[in-house]
Amino acid sequence: MSDEPEPQPRPRRRPRWVAVGAAVVILLWLAVGAVGGSAQGKLSGVQSNDNATFLPKNAESTLVSEAVARFSDRTELPFLVVVEKKGGGVLTAADEKPVQAFAASLPGLALPALGPGRTLGDYLAGDAPVQPVPSQDGQAVLLVVPLDGTTGTAAVGDTTALAEGATAIRDEIARVLVPAGLTAHVGGPGGLIADFSSAFAGIDGILLLVALVVVLVILLVVYRSPVLPVAVLVSAVLGLSAASAVVYQLAKHDVITLSGQSQGILFILVVGAATDYALLLVSRFRERLHDTPDSWVALRQAWLGVVEPITASAATVILGLLCLLLAELQSTSGLGPVGALGIAGALLASLTFLPAVLLLFGRRVFWPIVPRVDHVHAEDAVGGRSVWGRVAGLVGRRPRATWGLTLVVLLAAAAFAPTFRASGSTIEETFLTDVDSVTAQQAIGRHFPAGSATPLQVVVPADRVEAALAVVTKDPGIDGAFVGQSPPGPDDQAAPPKVVDGKVLVQATTRGAADSTSAEETVRRLRADLDAVSPDALVGGNAATNLDVLDASSRDLRVIVPTILLVIFVVLALLLRSLLAPLLLVVANVVSFGATIGVSALVFEHVLGFTAGDPAIPLYGFVFLVALGIDYSIFLMTRVREEAIVRGTRPGILRGLAVTGGVITSAGIVLAATFSALSVLPLVFLVQIAFIVGFGVLLDTLVVRSLLVPALAHDLGPRVWWPARLVADGGGSGPGRHASGVHPGAEPDAPA
């Protein structure tokens, strides 16, 4: 027998129009990338990161905010600067001079990034000088710097007066107060939003870079090729550019609300999804190259074989994300179209740009390990030496024991889900690093009533103001209350309150901080008690905003979760032409989500030390895990259905599991790794989302898709396709079949 290698079949000459068409597609996508790349860099300029702007128009705190705005010509977004003596102690008369000098210098602080000659005074609400307010213990001074809420937050290039003003004030503190032996911190609503903006400032650089590097490393390990990973990443970046161009225009014209966290999730979602779709296409392409010498024929067969599952997967995620439009919170509803556009961009790039690149490179894209025409498929032999062959063999031998044990473990983990904390977090629990606004809040709490920085605002009919003031004052959560826009001084004469549209403004200081549970409970009591005074009485302010956000999040979870489940079930039923199989997949992924939340609760509390969580986390986690996690079951079951038509249901399940095991596992690892990149941003919310999605995707990939779903389907046998009947045809060639029509290991369905 000769040891000479078998000569490779010569491929047919590729039609010239095919290459020309591929080149045109690539050039068009590069043009899209140029336009979208510019828009991507401008996304931070159209962000909104203020809780108050996320609430629906009919929220009580929103109505109060609109009513309060009519009591003044301008809306205010104040910086609160708290000054203390370095090392503590009572402030002396000598300390007053630098404090007064600092206060007087604030309007004149230069903001060069906003234009020549621009100063902080150009963006303040009113011309009144900033007056230091001493604390009762004499150890601190509070300065309220009233930034105009409209002009201060308007985008000027890539920045705002809010962000530049916070930086300028902190620089002035270092120049004037620190040399005088004083310390000061910038907080309040303005300082907090500025710190959020700073936390998201590197989102379009660091976050994207980390995600791309992580994916590149994984792809190099998977493909052992320097060419293919670059093609996949370029496809993902172009899909992101296309999505960013549309998102920027919609956010710029106030069609959607874009928050910093939505922008971060957009980047991760597109990179992860585009890479997943690419892995599926490339895997089928390589599989077909083992059976045909013509790379363009192999690509056509591969594309036709994956276009249905990839499109169905993208449609599931897009429809699931669009269900977020039902949310009352604009930050949540805004994520819906933002994420959907991202998935659409990933889908288009993966099904057009990447195939064009594969077409031009052909087999060489896999260099140096180029597939040969040998009709060899390492995953074919169920129960063989490959890892996924062995897993398929295990499922085939002991299906009932496999799914039973797996289900017990998942339910045990899900038992801890009720301990997951998502009832809201304080400012101190929001950031992972020390930020100035948090330090300022703590300093204010040491020397002033905790709620003095952000008082409650009560709007009542003018004829009921005295009764309302009495109710507010006697509430145990209130430290003090007054009528009007500012508390009266000790020498001020009593004057009639300002009446606007028949309403009067009452303000109150809570004993607890505005972001505390006690302040939220105070708001609930006041709303109930003031209803007895007048049904037109409204309670707003920061604490009321936080409470309304919590209530809206709870409502969104109750409405959106069942809607998403219904949408996913319908998509799966249409895809698989079955009712039982979709029900099995949906239930399996819900159990997986419960297990993920249970494990996350344990990790957050006992390992990472997170004592609270944002109320939107369960909904975000559900959307990403169920919508994205169902992808892997779609990839599996569409291949199973394809194989079952040829081999029978049970052999088709084992073959489908063995063939798709490697690529789906790689896709899950990529998506988990890209979401883990969110942890580079210093926000507890994003770290929690990163862990929930990362762990949940791995659980779906390695346990649910690998053991639970195939074992259940194998145990059910042909009944899994109920009410349809899937009849094996026993042969024929097509996507996923050998060209010879011979299928090792094929056997008829055996009884359970």
C-alpha positions in Angstrom: 0.0 0.0 0.0 1.4 3.4 -0.9 2.0 6.0 1.8 1.5 8.8 -0.7 -1.3 11.2 0.4 -4.5 10.9 -1.5 -4.7 13.6 -4.1 -7.1 16.4 -3.3 -10.0 16.9 -5.7 -9.6 20.0 -7.8 -12.1 22.7 -7.1 -14.2 24.2 -10.0 -13.4 27.7 -11.0 -15.4 30.2 -9.0 -17.6 32.5 -11.1 -16.1 36.0 -11.4 -19.4 37.7 -10.4 -19.3 35.9 -7.0 -15.9 37.4 -6.2 -17.0 40.9 -7.4 -20.2 40.7 -5.4 -18.2 39.7 -2.3 -15.8 42.6 -2.8 -18.7 45.1 -3.2 -20.3 43.8 0.1 -17.0 44.3 1.9 -16.6 47.9 0.6 -20.1 48.8 1.5 -19.6 47.5 5.1 -16.3 49.5 5.4 -18.2 52.6 4.4 -20.8 51.8 7.1 -18.0 51.3 9.6 -16.5 54.7 8.8 -19.9 56.5 9.4 -20.8 54.4 12.4 -17.4 54.6 14.0 -17.8 58.4 14.2 -21.3 58.1 15.7 -20.0 55.6 18.2 -17.6 58.1 19.7 -20.4 60.6 20.2 -22.8 58.3 22.1 -21.6 59.5 25.5 -22.7 63.0 24.5 -26.4 61.9 24.2 -26.5 59.8 27.5 -28.9 60.4 30.3 -27.9 59.0 33.7 -30.4 60.8 36.1 -33.1 58.6 37.8 -35.6 61.4 37.5 -35.4 61.4 33.7 -36.1 57.7 33.6 -39.6 57.8 35.2 -42.8 57.9 33.3 -44.6 61.2 32.9 -47.4 60.2 35.3 -45.2 59.2 38.1 -46.0 61.3 41.2 -42.4 62.5 41.6 -42.3 63.6 37.9 -45.5 65.5 38.4 -44.0 67.3 41.4 -40.9 68.1 39.5 -42.9 69.7 36.7 -45.0 71.6 39.2 -41.9 72.9 41.1 -40.4 74.1 37.9 -43.3 76.5 37.6 -42.3 78.1 40.9 -39.1 79.3 39.3 -37.9 80.5 35.9 -35.2 77.7 35.9 -34.8 74.2 37.0 -31.9 73.5 39.3 -29.5 70.6 39.5 -27.3 71.7 42.5 -23.8 70.8 43.4 -23.4 70.5 47.2 -19.9 71.3 48.4 -19.3 70.3 52.0 -16.2 71.8 53.7 -14.5 70.4 56.8 -11.4 71.1 58.8 -8.6 68.7 57.8 -8.4 66.1 60.6 -11.8 67.2 62.0 -12.6 69.8 64.6 -14.6 73.1 64.8 -14.1 75.6 62.0 -12.6 78.9 63.3 -13.0 82.5 62.2 -9.7 82.1 60.4 -11.3 79.4 58.3 -14.1 81.7 57.1 -11.8 83.7 54.8 -10.7 80.9 52.4 -14.3 79.6 52.4 -15.7 83.0 51.5 -13.0 83.4 48.8 -13.8 80.0 47.4 -17.6 80.8 47.3 -16.9 84.1 45.6 -14.7 82.4 42.9 -17.2 79.8 41.8 -19.1 81.8 39.2 -15.9 82.9 37.5 -14.4 79.4 37.1 -13.3 78.9 33.5 -14.8 76.1 31.5 -12.6 76.1 28.3 -13.9 72.8 27.0 -17.3 74.5 26.5 -15.9 77.4 24.4 -13.7 80.5 24.7 -14.6 82.7 27.7 -17.2 80.3 29.1 -17.4 80.2 32.9 -19.4 78.3 35.5 -21.5 81.4 36.1 -22.9 81.1 32.6 -24.6 77.9 33.6 -25.9 78.7 37.1 -29.6 79.1 37.9 -29.9 82.8 39.0 -27.4 85.5 39.9 -27.5 85.2 43.7 -24.1 84.7 45.3 -23.3 81.3 46.8 -23.7 81.5 50.6 -21.9 79.1 53.0 -24.3 77.5 55.5 -22.6 76.4 58.8 -23.6 73.1 60.5 -25.0 73.2 64.0 -22.0 71.4 65.4 -19.7 74.1 63.8 -17.5 71.5 62.2 -18.7 71.9 58.5 -20.0 74.4 56.0 -22.3 73.5 53.1 -22.4 75.5 49.9 -25.2 75.0 47.4 -24.1 75.7 43.8 -27.4 75.8 41.7 -26.5 74.6 38.2 -29.2 75.2 35.6 -30.8 71.9 34.9 -31.3 72.6 31.2 -28.2 74.3 30.0 -26.0 72.5 32.5 -26.8 69.0 31.1 -27.0 70.0 27.4 -24.2 68.3 25.3 -21.4 70.5 24.1 -19.3 68.2 21.9 -18.5 65.2 24.0 -19.0 66.9 27.3 -21.5 69.0 29.4 -21.3 72.0 31.8 -22.2 69.5 34.5 -19.1 67.4 34.0 -16.8 70.3 33.4 -18.2 72.3 36.3 -17.6 69.4 38.7 -14.0 69.2 37.6 -13.5 72.9 37.9 -15.0 73.1 41.4 -12.7 70.2 42.5 -9.7 71.9 41.0 -10.6 75.1 42.9 -10.9 73.2 46.1 -7.4 72.0 45.7 -6.2 75.5 44.9 -8.0 77.5 47.6 -9.2 75.3 50.4 -6.6 72.5 50.7 -3.7 74.9 51.3 -5.7 76.5 54.1 -6.0 73.2 55.9 -9.5 72.5 54.8 -11.0 69.5 52.9 -14.1 69.7 50.7 -16.1 67.3 48.5 -18.5 67.9 45.7 -21.8 65.9 46.0 -25.5 66.4 45.7 -27.5 65.6 42.5 -25.0 67.4 40.3 -21.9 65.7 41.8 -23.5 62.3 41.7 -24.4 62.6 38.0 -21.0 63.9 37.2 -19.4 60.9 38.9 -21.7 58.6 36.9 -20.6 60.3 33.7 -17.0 59.9 34.7 -17.5 56.2 35.4 -19.0 55.8 31.9 -16.4 58.1 30.2 -14.2 55.2 29.1 -17.0 53.0 28.0 -16.4 53.4 24.3 -12.7 52.8 24.7 -11.7 50.6 27.6 -14.8 48.4 27.6 -14.8 47.7 23.9 -11.0 47.1 23.9 -11.3 44.6 26.8 -14.2 42.8 25.1 -12.3 42.5 21.8 -9.1 41.3 23.4 -11.0 38.6 25.4 -12.8 37.4 22.2 -9.5 37.5 20.2 -7.7 35.3 22.7 -10.6 32.8 22.8 -10.9 32.7 19.0 -7.1 32.1 18.6 -7.4 29.2 21.0 -10.5 27.8 19.2 -9.2 28.2 15.6 -5.4 28.3 16.0 -5.4 30.6 13.0 -4.3 34.3 12.9 -6.6 35.2 10.0 -10.0 34.0 11.0 -10.2 35.6 14.4 -9.5 39.0 12.8 -12.2 38.5 10.3 -14.7 37.6 13.0 -13.8 40.6 15.1 -13.9 43.0 12.2 -17.4 41.7 11.4 -18.5 42.3 15.1 -17.0 45.9 15.1 -18.8 46.7 11.8 -22.1 45.4 13.2 -21.6 47.6 16.2 -20.8 50.6 14.0 -24.0 50.1 12.1 -26.0 49.9 15.3 -24.3 52.9 16.9 -25.0 55.1 13.9 -28.8 54.5 14.2 -28.8 54.6 18.1 -27.0 57.9 18.0 -29.5 59.6 15.7 -32.5 58.2 17.7 -31.0 59.3 21.1 -29.9 62.7 19.7 -33.5 63.4 18.6 -35.0 62.1 21.9 -36.7 59.2 20.2 -35.1 56.8 22.7 -33.3 57.2 26.1 -29.7 56.1 26.1 -28.1 55.6 29.5 -24.4 54.8 30.2 -25.3 51.3 31.2 -27.4 50.8 28.0 -24.4 51.9 26.0 -22.1 49.5 27.8 -24.5 46.6 27.3 -24.9 47.5 23.6 -21.2 47.1 23.0 -21.0 43.8 24.8 -24.2 42.4 23.3 -23.1 43.1 19.7 -19.6 41.7 20.1 -20.9 38.6 21.9 -23.8 37.9 19.5 -21.8 38.6 16.3 -19.1 36.2 17.5 -21.6 33.5 18.4 -23.2 33.8 14.9 -19.8 33.7 13.3 -18.8 30.6 15.2 -21.9 28.8 14.0 -21.3 29.8 10.4 -17.6 29.1 10.4 -18.1 25.7 12.1 -20.6 24.6 9.4 -18.3 26.0 6.7 -15.4 24.0 7.9 -17.6 20.9 8.2 -18.6 21.2 4.6 -15.0 21.8 3.4 -14.3 18.2 4.5 -16.9 17.0 2.0 -16.4 19.3 -1.1 -13.4 20.8 -2.9 -15.3 23.9 -3.9 -15.1 26.5 -1.0 -17.8 28.7 -2.5 -20.1 25.7 -2.8 -19.2 24.7 0.8 -19.9 28.3 1.9 -23.3 28.4 0.2 -24.3 25.1 1.8 -23.0 26.3 5.2 -24.9 29.6 4.9 -28.1 27.9 3.9 -27.7 25.5 6.8 -27.2 28.2 9.5 -29.4 31.1 8.2 -32.5 29.7 9.8 -31.2 29.1 13.3 -29.1 32.3 13.3 -32.1 34.4 12.1 -34.4 32.6 14.6 -31.9 33.2 17.4 -31.6 36.9 16.5 -35.4 37.3 16.1 -35.9 35.7 19.6 -33.4 38.1 21.2 -34.7 41.2 19.3 -38.4 40.4 20.1 -37.4 39.7 23.7 -35.6 43.1 24.0 -38.4 44.9 22.3 -40.7 43.6 25.0 -38.8 46.1 27.2 -40.7 48.8 25.5 -43.6 47.9 27.8 -41.5 49.1 30.8 -42.4 52.3 32.6 -38.8 53.1 33.4 -37.3 54.9 30.3 -33.8 53.5 31.1 -35.3 50.0 30.8 -37.6 50.8 27.8 -34.7 52.6 26.1 -32.5 49.5 26.4 -35.1 47.6 24.3 -34.5 49.3 21.0 -30.9 49.9 21.7 -30.2 46.2 22.3 -32.5 45.2 19.4 -30.6 47.5 17.0 -27.4 46.0 18.2 -28.5 42.4 17.6 -29.8 43.5 14.1 -26.4 44.9 13.3 -24.6 41.8 14.5 -27.0 39.6 12.4 -26.5 41.6 9.2 -22.7 41.7 9.5 -22.5 38.0 10.3 -24.7 37.0 7.4 -23.2 39.4 4.8 -19.8 40.8 5.6 -18.3 37.6 7.1 -19.5 35.3 4.3 -18.0 37.7 1.8 -14.6 37.5 3.6 -14.8 33.7 3.8 -15.7 33.6 0.1 -12.6 35.6 -0.9 -10.2 33.7 1.3 -11.7 30.3 0.9 -9.9 27.5 2.7 -6.9 29.8 3.3 -8.9 31.6 6.1 -8.1 28.6 8.3 -4.4 28.8 7.7 -2.2 27.1 8.9 -4.7 24.2 9.7 -6.5 24.1 6.4 -9.4 21.5 6.1 -8.9 18.7 3.6 -11.5 16.9 1.6 -11.4 13.6 3.6 -15.1 13.1 4.6 -13.9 12.9 8.2 -15.9 14.5 11.0 -14.4 14.1 14.4 -17.7 14.5 16.1 -19.6 11.9 14.1 -19.1 8.9 16.3 -21.5 9.1 19.2 -19.9 7.6 22.3 -16.5 7.9 20.6 -13.2 9.4 21.8 -14.2 13.0 21.4 -15.5 14.9 24.5 -18.9 15.6 22.9 -19.2 12.1 21.5 -18.8 10.8 25.0 -21.4 13.3 26.4 -23.9 12.2 23.7 -23.1 8.6 24.6 -23.9 9.2 28.3 -27.2 11.0 27.4 -28.1 8.1 25.1 -27.4 5.4 27.7 -29.0 7.0 30.8 -31.3 9.8 29.6 -33.8 9.7 32.6 -31.1 9.6 35.2 -29.2 12.4 33.4 -32.1 14.9 33.3 -33.4 13.9 36.7 -30.1 14.5 38.5 -29.5 17.7 36.5 -32.9 19.1 37.3 -32.5 18.3 41.0 -29.2 20.3 41.1 -30.7 23.2 39.3 -33.7 23.4 41.5 -31.5 23.2 44.6 -29.6 26.2 43.4 -32.9 28.0 42.5 -34.1 27.6 46.1 -31.8 30.4 47.1 -33.3 32.8 44.5 -35.7 34.4 47.0 -32.7 35.6 49.0 -31.5 37.8 46.1 -31.5 41.4 47.2 -32.8 43.9 44.6 -34.8 46.4 46.6 -32.6 49.3 45.7 -29.1 50.6 46.8 -27.8 53.7 48.4 -25.2 55.9 46.9 -22.5 54.2 49.0 -23.6 50.8 47.5 -23.5 52.0 43.9 -19.8 52.5 43.2 -17.0 50.0 43.5 -14.4 52.7 44.0 -14.3 55.8 46.2 -15.9 58.7 44.5 -16.2 62.3 45.6 -20.0 62.5 45.6 -20.2 59.5 48.0 -17.7 61.0 50.3 -19.6 64.3 50.2 -22.8 62.5 51.1 -21.2 60.8 54.1 -19.8 64.1 55.3 -23.1 65.8 55.0 -24.7 63.0 57.0 -22.1 63.6 59.8 -22.9 67.3 60.2 -26.3 68.0 58.8 -29.7 66.3 58.9 -29.3 63.4 56.4 -32.0 64.6 54.1 -31.1 68.3 54.1 -29.1 68.0 50.9 -32.2 66.8 48.9 -35.4 67.8 50.7 -38.8 66.3 50.0 -41.0 68.6 47.9 -44.8 68.6 48.6 -47.2 70.5 46.2 -50.6 71.2 47.8 -53.6 73.4 47.0 -53.2 76.8 48.5 -56.2 76.6 50.8 -54.9 73.3 52.4 -51.3 74.4 53.0 -51.6 74.8 56.8 -53.2 71.4 57.2 -50.6 69.8 54.9 -47.7 71.5 56.8 -49.1 70.1 60.0 -49.2 66.5 58.6 -45.7 66.7 57.2 -44.2 68.2 60.4 -45.6 65.6 62.7 -44.4 62.6 60.6 -41.7 60.7 62.6 -39.4 60.6 59.5 -39.3 64.4 59.1 -36.7 66.6 60.8 -38.3 69.9 59.8 -40.5 71.6 57.1 -41.2 75.0 55.7 -43.3 76.7 53.0 -41.6 78.1 50.0 -38.5 77.6 48.0 -36.0 78.3 50.8 -36.2 78.2 54.6 -37.0 81.6 56.3 -34.1 83.2 58.1 -34.4 84.1 61.8 -35.2 87.7 61.1 -37.5 87.2 58.1 -41.0 88.5 58.4 -43.9 86.1 57.7 -45.1 86.5 54.2 -47.8 84.8 52.2 -46.6 81.8 50.3 -46.1 82.0 46.5 -49.1 80.5 44.7 -48.8 79.1 41.2 -51.8 77.5 39.5 -53.5 77.4 42.8 -50.7 75.3 44.4 -48.1 76.0 47.1 -44.8 74.4 47.6 -43.9 72.8 51.0 -40.4 71.4 51.5 -39.3 69.0 54.2 -36.0 67.6 55.5 -36.0 63.8 56.2 -34.2 62.3 59.1 -32.8 59.6 56.8 -30.7 60.2 53.6 -32.8 60.5 50.4 -31.6 57.1 49.2 -32.3 55.3 52.4 -35.2 52.9 53.1 -36.4 55.0 55.9 -36.8 58.1 53.6 -38.7 55.9 51.1 -41.0 54.7 53.9 -41.5 58.3 54.9 -42.7 59.2 51.4 -45.2 56.3 51.5 -46.6 57.5 54.8 -46.9 61.1 53.7 -48.6 60.2 50.4 -51.2 58.2 52.3 -51.7 60.8 55.0 -51.8 63.8 52.7 -54.5 62.1 50.6 -56.8 62.8 53.6 -55.8 66.5 53.5 -56.3 66.8 49.7 -56.4 64.2 46.9 -54.4 66.8 44.8 -51.5 66.8 47.2 -48.3 65.4 45.7 -45.0 64.3 47.2 -41.8 64.4 45.2 -38.0 65.0 45.6 -35.1 62.5 45.4 -36.5 60.1 48.0 -39.8 60.0 46.1 -38.0 59.5 42.8 -36.1 56.5 44.3 -39.4 55.1 45.6 -41.1 55.5 42.2 -38.2 53.9 40.4 -38.5 50.9 42.8 -42.2 50.6 42.2 -41.9 51.0 38.5 -39.2 48.3 38.4 -41.5 45.9 40.3 -44.3 46.5 37.9 -42.0 46.1 34.8 -40.8 42.7 36.1 -44.4 41.5 36.5 -45.5 42.6 33.1 -42.5 42.0 30.9 -41.4 38.5 32.1 -44.6 36.6 31.0 -44.6 38.6 27.8 -41.1 37.6 26.9 -41.8 34.0 27.7 -44.9 34.0 25.4 -42.9 35.7 22.6 -40.1 33.1 22.8 -42.5 30.2 22.9 -44.3 31.4 19.7 -40.9 31.9 17.9 -39.8 28.4 18.9 -43.1 26.8 18.0 -42.8 28.3 14.5 -39.2 27.3 14.1 -39.5 23.7 15.4 -43.1 23.1 14.1 -43.9 21.8 17.6 -45.6 22.7 20.8 -44.0 20.3 23.3 -40.4 21.0 22.3 -40.7 24.8 22.7 -42.4 24.3 26.1 -39.5 22.0 27.2 -36.9 24.6 26.1 -38.7 27.6 27.8 -39.2 25.7 31.1 -35.6 24.5 31.0 -34.3 28.0 30.6 -36.6 29.4 33.3 -35.2 26.8 35.7 -31.7 27.8 34.6 -32.5 31.4 35.3 -33.7 30.6 38.8 -30.6 28.6 39.5 -28.4 31.5 38.3 -30.2 34.0 40.5 -29.9 31.6 43.5 -26.1 31.1 43.0 -25.7 34.9 42.3 -27.5 35.7 45.6 -24.9 33.5 47.5 -21.9 34.9 45.6 -23.0 38.6 46.0 -23.7 38.4 49.7 -21.1 35.9 51.0 -18.2 36.3 48.5 -18.3 39.8 47.0 -20.0 41.5 50.0 -22.7 43.3 48.0 -25.5 44.2 50.5 -28.0 45.5 48.0 -28.8 45.6 44.3 -30.6 47.7 41.7 -34.3 46.8 41.4 -33.8 46.5 37.6 -31.2 43.7 37.9 -33.7 40.7 37.9 -35.4 42.0 34.8 -32.2 42.7 32.9 -30.8 39.3 34.0 -34.0 37.5 32.8 -34.0 39.2 29.4 -30.4 38.4 28.7 -30.4 34.9 30.1 -33.7 33.7 28.7 -33.4 35.5 25.3 -29.7 34.7 24.9 -29.7 31.4 26.7 -32.4 30.0 24.5 -30.0 30.6 21.5 -28.0 27.6 22.4 -31.1 25.4 22.6 -32.1 26.8 19.2 -28.8 26.0 17.7 -29.0 22.5 19.2 -32.6 21.7 18.4 -32.6 23.0 14.8 -29.6 20.7 14.1 -31.4 17.8 16.0 -34.5 18.3 13.8 -32.3 18.3 10.7 -30.6 15.1 11.8 -33.8 13.5 13.0 -35.5 13.8 9.6 -32.7 11.6 8.3 -31.9 9.3 11.2 -34.9 9.3 13.6 -35.4 11.4 16.7 -33.3 9.7 19.3 -30.2 9.1 17.1 -30.7 12.6 15.7 -30.6 14.0 19.2 -27.3 12.3 20.0 -25.8 13.2 16.6 -26.9 16.8 17.0 -25.5 17.0 20.5 -22.1 15.6 19.3 -21.8 17.7 16.2 -22.8 21.1 17.8 -21.1 20.5 21.2 -17.8 22.2 20.4 -19.2 25.2 18.6 -22.0 26.0 21.0 -19.7 25.6 24.0 -17.2 28.0 22.3 -20.1 30.4 21.6 -21.2 30.3 25.3 -17.7 30.9 26.5 -17.3 33.9 24.2 -20.6 35.4 25.3 -19.8 34.9 29.0 -16.3 36.4 28.5 -17.6 39.4 26.7 -20.2 40.2 29.4 -17.5 39.7 32.0 -15.8 42.8 30.4 -18.5 44.9 32.0 -16.8 44.4 35.4 -14.0 46.8 34.3 -16.5 49.7 35.0 -16.6 50.7 38.6 -20.3 50.2 39.2 -21.9 47.4 41.3 -24.9 47.2 38.9 -22.7 46.3 35.9 -20.6 43.9 37.9 -23.7 42.1 39.0 -25.1 41.9 35.5 -21.7 40.7 34.3 -21.7 37.8 36.8 -25.4 36.9 36.3 -25.1 36.8 32.5 -21.7 35.2 32.4 -22.5 32.5 34.9 -26.0 31.9 33.5 -24.7 31.6 29.9 -22.1 29.0 31.0 -24.8 27.1 32.9 -27.1 27.2 29.9 -24.3 26.0 27.6 -22.6 23.4 29.7 -25.6 22.0 31.7 -29.0 22.9 30.2 -28.1 22.5 26.5 -25.7 19.7 27.1 -27.5 17.5 29.6 -31.0 18.6 30.6 -32.6 19.4 27.2 -31.1 16.5 25.1 -31.8 14.0 27.9 -35.4 15.1 28.2 -35.9 15.1 24.5 -34.3 11.7 24.2 -36.5 10.3 26.9 -39.6 11.7 25.2 -38.4 10.4 21.8 -40.6 11.3 18.8 -43.3 12.7 21.2 -41.0 15.7 21.6 -42.3 17.0 18.2 -46.0 16.8 19.3 -48.4 17.6 17.8 -46.4 17.1 14.5 -44.9 13.8 13.5 -41.3 13.8 12.3 -40.7 10.8 10.0 -37.1 9.9 9.3 -36.4 9.5 5.5 -33.4 7.3 6.0 -31.0 9.0 3.5 -30.3 11.7 1.0 -27.6 14.3 1.1 -28.0 17.9 2.3 -26.7 20.2 4.9 -25.4 18.1 7.8 -25.4 14.8 5.9 -22.5 13.0 4.3 -22.3 13.4 0.5 -22.5 9.7 0.2 -25.8 9.5 2.0 -24.2 7.0 4.5 -24.8 7.8 8.1 -22.7 5.8 10.6 -24.7 5.0 13.8 -28.1 5.7 12.3 -30.9 3.6 13.8 -34.6 3.8 14.2 -36.2 5.3 17.2 -36.3 2.9 20.1 -39.0 2.9 22.7 -38.2 4.9 25.9 
